[in-house]
Structure formats: structure tokens, C-alpha cells
Amino acid sequence: MKLTVFGATGGIGRQLIKQGQARGYRMTAITRRPADLDCEVVVADLADAEALAAAVAGCDAVLSALGMRVKDPSRGSVQADGARAEVAAMRATGVRRLVSVDAAGRVTDSGDGPVTRYLAKPLLQRILREGFADLAVAEGILRESGVDWTLIAPPRLTDGEHRPYRTVLDVNVRGGRSLARADVADAMFRALAEPSWIHRRVNVAY
């Protein structure tokens, strides 16, 4: 399997490269600047449509681990701009499958307990309102894109080893407070083999 990774130099992105290589996949990383990664690296920014299309051409799926950095004016709205760039490259090359990282914290729903729903989430959503707004726009772009997308939505990210985690479709994981970046990457690979996860928001947590 050949996979192209956006956001490959972040914590989740590096896990995707590492785990993909361990699975025997051919990994291509798209980065804004040269990076020391154990795979093919394509240096391009999100505005370089030609380079992005070349990096996506022939791959089986795109994995997006772009982070929330909207307060940096030089980066713009990373999630929304990334979604537009990914979809454009996929349309140009005929690639259909996309798995992208979201955030459980931006959505309050029936999966949340009372403390989370009425105390923790409102506070978090005020603190991260710009990043969560960017993620919401990105989700809208994917829903209208025509590609076979899946959103993987973890809660607070940690650094740790793989361990069993829970998945729930379209609602938050009750009591789920954290997930290691290694397991976010694992869930993204699982999504590639789960046709029932296409066009779904998959919430993941311990």
C-alpha cells in the first residue's frame, strides 16, 4: 500500500511514518521544509498545487495529521487550507480515500457526561475557539468534497505506548479523556480497512 502523509513532522505524523513503515507500506511525507524522516519526503507548502498532486498521485490513500496552528499568521488556517489542498490534489489524481485527524473537544454531544458537557467542554471550547473553528470549516470541506473521508477524533493527546482503546461512531467516547499519539495513528490505519467508517467521525479514547 502506498500512502501520502500531510503533517508528517508532527507527533502523530511521525507515528504514521513509523507505523506505516513497520507495516511494510510505502510512505510519502509532505513537509514545508526538509525533514529527517525514514521515507520519501516531498517539500511543498499547501499552496503548491502541482507538487501536492505529484506527491498524491498513485497513492492508495491520504493521511492528514495537520495540527492546529491558526494563531501563526504565516500559516493561515491550517486545517481548512489543508483540507482544500488535500481534496484538490486528490481530485486532480483520482485518489479517493482520506483519513484526517479531528478533535473530540470541539464537539459536545450525547456521548459526554454532565461534567464534561457543562463544565469541561465549554471552557476548552473558549480557550481553543480559533483552532476548533478551523477544524469545523475543514470538516465542512470534506463533507462536500465527494472523497471517501473519515475523521479520527481523539481527546487530549499524550505520548505513550500502544494500549487498547475504544472507538465510537459519530458521538464522543463516554469518559474518554486521553489518547496517545501512537494510538491515533493506529486508528487511522484501522480506518483504511473499515469501509463502515467512510463518511463518519470516529471518536477514539481510552
NORKATA-V508539 format. One record per residue. N is the residue number from 1. SS is DSSP state (a for helix, b for strand, c for the rest). D_CENTER is the distance of its C-alpha to the mean C-alpha in Angstrom with 1 decimal. Layout:
n:N ss:SS d_center:D_CENTER
n:N ss:SS d_center:D_CENTER
This chain:
n:1 ss:c d_center:18.7
n:2 ss:b d_center:17.3
n:3 ss:b d_center:13.6
n:4 ss:b d_center:12.3
n:5 ss:b d_center:9.5
n:6 ss:b d_center:8.6
n:7 ss:c d_center:8.6
n:8 ss:c d_center:10.6
n:9 ss:c d_center:12.9
n:10 ss:c d_center:11.1
n:11 ss:a d_center:11.5
n:12 ss:a d_center:8.4
n:13 ss:a d_center:8.8
n:14 ss:a d_center:12.5
n:15 ss:a d_center:12.1
n:16 ss:a d_center:10.5
n:17 ss:a d_center:13.5
n:18 ss:a d_center:15.9
n:19 ss:a d_center:15.2
n:20 ss:a d_center:15.0
n:21 ss:a d_center:18.3
n:22 ss:a d_center:19.7
n:23 ss:c d_center:19.1
n:24 ss:c d_center:21.0
n:25 ss:c d_center:18.3
n:26 ss:b d_center:18.7
n:27 ss:b d_center:15.8
n:28 ss:b d_center:15.6
n:29 ss:b d_center:13.9
n:30 ss:b d_center:13.8
n:31 ss:b d_center:14.9
n:32 ss:c d_center:17.0
n:33 ss:c d_center:19.8
n:34 ss:c d_center:21.1
n:35 ss:c d_center:19.5
n:36 ss:c d_center:20.9
n:37 ss:c d_center:18.6
n:38 ss:c d_center:20.1
n:39 ss:c d_center:19.1
n:40 ss:b d_center:19.7
n:41 ss:b d_center:18.5
n:42 ss:b d_center:18.6
n:43 ss:b d_center:19.3
n:44 ss:c d_center:18.3
n:45 ss:c d_center:17.1
n:46 ss:c d_center:15.3
n:47 ss:c d_center:18.8
n:48 ss:c d_center:20.0
n:49 ss:a d_center:19.7
n:50 ss:a d_center:22.0
n:51 ss:a d_center:20.4
n:52 ss:a d_center:16.9
n:53 ss:a d_center:18.6
n:54 ss:a d_center:20.5
n:55 ss:a d_center:17.6
n:56 ss:a d_center:16.0
n:57 ss:c d_center:19.4
n:58 ss:c d_center:20.3
n:59 ss:c d_center:17.0
n:60 ss:c d_center:16.3
n:61 ss:b d_center:12.6
n:62 ss:b d_center:9.8
n:63 ss:b d_center:6.6
n:64 ss:b d_center:4.3
n:65 ss:c d_center:4.0
n:66 ss:c d_center:6.2
n:67 ss:c d_center:8.1
n:68 ss:c d_center:10.6
n:69 ss:c d_center:13.8
n:70 ss:c d_center:15.6
n:71 ss:c d_center:18.9
n:72 ss:c d_center:19.3
n:73 ss:c d_center:21.3
n:74 ss:c d_center:20.9
n:75 ss:c d_center:17.1
n:76 ss:c d_center:17.4
n:77 ss:c d_center:14.7
n:78 ss:a d_center:11.7
n:79 ss:a d_center:9.1
n:80 ss:a d_center:11.9
n:81 ss:a d_center:13.3
n:82 ss:a d_center:10.2
n:83 ss:a d_center:9.9
n:84 ss:a d_center:13.7
n:85 ss:a d_center:13.8
n:86 ss:a d_center:11.5
n:87 ss:a d_center:13.5
n:88 ss:a d_center:16.7
n:89 ss:a d_center:16.3
n:90 ss:a d_center:15.7
n:91 ss:a d_center:18.6
n:92 ss:a d_center:20.7
n:93 ss:a d_center:20.3
n:94 ss:c d_center:20.2
n:95 ss:c d_center:16.9
n:96 ss:c d_center:15.6
n:97 ss:b d_center:12.7
n:98 ss:b d_center:9.0
n:99 ss:b d_center:6.2
n:100 ss:b d_center:2.9
n:101 ss:b d_center:2.0
n:102 ss:b d_center:5.6
n:103 ss:b d_center:8.8
n:104 ss:a d_center:11.9
n:105 ss:a d_center:14.2
n:106 ss:a d_center:14.1
n:107 ss:c d_center:15.7
n:108 ss:c d_center:19.1
n:109 ss:c d_center:20.4
n:110 ss:c d_center:22.8
n:111 ss:c d_center:20.8
n:112 ss:c d_center:21.6
n:113 ss:c d_center:25.0
n:114 ss:a d_center:27.5
n:115 ss:a d_center:26.9
n:116 ss:a d_center:23.1
n:117 ss:a d_center:23.7
n:118 ss:a d_center:26.6
n:119 ss:a d_center:26.3
n:120 ss:a d_center:23.0
n:121 ss:a d_center:20.6
n:122 ss:a d_center:22.8
n:123 ss:a d_center:23.2
n:124 ss:a d_center:19.5
n:125 ss:a d_center:18.9
n:126 ss:a d_center:21.8
n:127 ss:a d_center:20.7
n:128 ss:c d_center:17.1
n:129 ss:a d_center:18.1
n:130 ss:a d_center:17.2
n:131 ss:a d_center:13.6
n:132 ss:a d_center:13.3
n:133 ss:a d_center:15.3
n:134 ss:a d_center:13.0
n:135 ss:a d_center:10.0
n:136 ss:a d_center:12.8
n:137 ss:a d_center:13.8
n:138 ss:a d_center:10.5
n:139 ss:a d_center:10.7
n:140 ss:a d_center:14.3
n:141 ss:a d_center:13.8
n:142 ss:a d_center:11.8
n:143 ss:a d_center:14.4
n:144 ss:c d_center:17.1
n:145 ss:c d_center:15.9
n:146 ss:c d_center:17.5
n:147 ss:c d_center:14.8
n:148 ss:b d_center:13.8
n:149 ss:b d_center:10.4
n:150 ss:b d_center:8.8
n:151 ss:b d_center:6.6
n:152 ss:b d_center:6.3
n:153 ss:b d_center:8.1
n:154 ss:b d_center:9.8
n:155 ss:c d_center:12.8
n:156 ss:b d_center:14.1
n:157 ss:b d_center:12.7
n:158 ss:b d_center:15.5
n:159 ss:c d_center:16.6
n:160 ss:c d_center:18.4
n:161 ss:c d_center:19.2
n:162 ss:c d_center:18.0
n:163 ss:c d_center:19.8
n:164 ss:c d_center:19.8
n:165 ss:c d_center:17.3
n:166 ss:b d_center:17.4
n:167 ss:b d_center:15.4
n:168 ss:b d_center:16.5
n:169 ss:b d_center:15.7
n:170 ss:c d_center:15.5
n:171 ss:c d_center:17.0
n:172 ss:c d_center:16.3
n:173 ss:c d_center:17.6
n:174 ss:c d_center:21.1
n:175 ss:c d_center:21.7
n:176 ss:c d_center:18.3
n:177 ss:c d_center:18.1
n:178 ss:b d_center:16.0
n:179 ss:b d_center:13.9
n:180 ss:b d_center:13.9
n:181 ss:a d_center:11.1
n:182 ss:a d_center:12.8
n:183 ss:a d_center:12.4
n:184 ss:a d_center:8.7
n:185 ss:a d_center:8.9
n:186 ss:a d_center:11.8
n:187 ss:a d_center:10.4
n:188 ss:a d_center:7.9
n:189 ss:a d_center:11.3
n:190 ss:a d_center:13.2
n:191 ss:a d_center:11.4
n:192 ss:a d_center:12.9
n:193 ss:c d_center:16.3
n:194 ss:c d_center:16.1
n:195 ss:a d_center:17.3
n:196 ss:a d_center:17.8
n:197 ss:a d_center:14.0
n:198 ss:c d_center:13.9
n:199 ss:c d_center:13.8
n:200 ss:b d_center:13.0
n:201 ss:b d_center:11.0
n:202 ss:b d_center:11.1
n:203 ss:b d_center:12.0
n:204 ss:b d_center:12.3
n:205 ss:b d_center:14.9
n:206 ss:c d_center:18.1
